[in-house]
């Protein structure tokens, strides 16, 4: 599995009440798992394959996890809402490692973007540490390693609605 250093510290991330909860079952904001992550997590019995019931349609590509209903909304099945923790944090997918940074498809182009709903990044985005992280992440997104991931899993690039800020254009030529 791939590991990307997260910008938001784990303690801050897990103390927030914003992520992993959704108003609708079918939402672009739900985590996307790379095919190789699904294989590894199901083979290690970290996640049951039934959480990816729709994946047979996609044939070895990244797919969104099936959300579960809870208290009038939906949550990621990897999320423990009582403890406000991720049950698979040690194995969480690339999509979650990147968040609040997003891989965006818009007008036939690919971008690195920021979900402006994240309170931590709103406090940090004018600081040098944030700018350095964006540079570091953008460099990694232009490596052969990431090119291979993107080519095998085109669904990791999504069209997100709402408040997102495009940070960098990504080219794969």
KASUL-V6694 format. One record per residue. N is the residue number from 1. OMEGA is omega in degrees with one decimal (* if undefined). BURIAL is + if it has 9 or more other C-alpha atoms within 8 Angstrom, else -. Layout:
n = {N/N}
omega = {OMEGA/OMEGA}
burial = {BURIAL/BURIAL}
This chain:
n = {1/2/3/4/5/6/7/8/9/10/11/12/13/14/15/16/17/18/19/20/21/22/23/24/25/26/27/28/29/30/31/32/33/34/35/36/37/38/39/40/41/42/43/44/45/46/47/48/49/50/51/52/53/54/55/56/57/58/59/60/61/62/63/64/65/66/67/68/69/70/71/72/73/74/75/76/77/78/79/80/81/82/83/84/85/86/87/88/89/90/91/92/93/94/95/96/97/98/99/100/101/102/103/104/105/106/107/108/109/110/111/112/113/114/115/116/117/118/119/120/121/122/123/124/125/126/127/128/129/130/131/132/133/134/135/136/137/138/139/140/141/142/143/144/145/146/147/148/149/150/151/152/153/154/155/156/157/158/159/160/161/162/163/164/165/166/167/168/169/170/171/172/173}
omega = {-177.7/178.2/176.5/177.5/179.5/177.8/-178.9/178.9/-176.9/-178.2/178.1/-178.4/-175.7/176.9/-179.2/178.3/-172.1/-171.5/172.5/178.1/-172.6/178.6/-176.6/178.1/-177.4/-176.7/178.7/-177.5/178.8/-175.9/173.1/177.1/173.8/179.5/-179.0/176.4/178.0/-179.8/-178.0/-177.0/177.9/178.2/178.0/-178.1/174.4/177.9/174.5/-179.1/-178.8/177.0/179.9/-174.0/-178.2/-171.8/-179.2/-179.5/-169.5/174.0/173.1/176.5/175.2/177.0/177.7/177.9/176.2/178.3/178.1/-177.9/176.2/174.2/175.5/178.0/-178.8/177.3/170.9/-179.3/177.5/-175.5/174.6/-174.4/179.0/-179.5/-177.0/-179.5/174.4/-178.6/-177.6/-173.5/179.5/-177.7/-171.3/-170.8/179.3/180.0/179.1/177.1/-178.7/-171.9/17.7/173.6/-173.3/172.5/-169.0/170.5/179.6/177.3/177.3/-180.0/179.8/-176.8/162.6/-177.9/179.4/172.4/-175.5/176.9/-178.7/-177.0/-178.3/-177.7/176.7/176.6/-170.8/-164.9/175.5/-178.7/-179.0/-180.0/178.2/-178.7/177.5/179.1/179.0/177.3/179.5/-178.8/178.9/176.6/179.7/180.0/175.9/178.6/176.1/179.3/-179.2/176.5/179.8/178.2/-177.5/180.0/-178.7/-173.7/-176.5/-178.4/177.1/174.3/-174.7/170.9/-176.8/174.7/170.8/-172.1/171.6/178.3/176.7/-175.4/-176.1/174.8/-179.6/178.0/-175.9/179.6/*}
burial = {-/-/-/-/-/-/-/-/-/-/-/+/-/+/-/-/-/-/-/-/+/+/-/-/+/-/-/-/-/+/+/+/+/+/+/-/+/+/-/+/+/+/-/-/-/-/-/-/-/-/+/+/-/-/-/-/-/+/-/-/+/+/+/+/+/+/+/+/+/-/-/-/+/+/+/+/+/-/+/+/-/-/-/+/+/+/-/-/-/-/-/-/+/+/+/-/+/+/+/+/+/+/+/+/+/-/-/-/-/+/+/+/+/+/+/+/-/+/-/-/+/+/-/+/-/-/-/-/-/+/+/-/+/+/-/-/-/+/-/-/+/+/-/-/-/+/+/-/-/+/-/-/+/+/+/+/+/+/-/-/-/-/-/+/-/+/+/-/+/+/-/-/-}
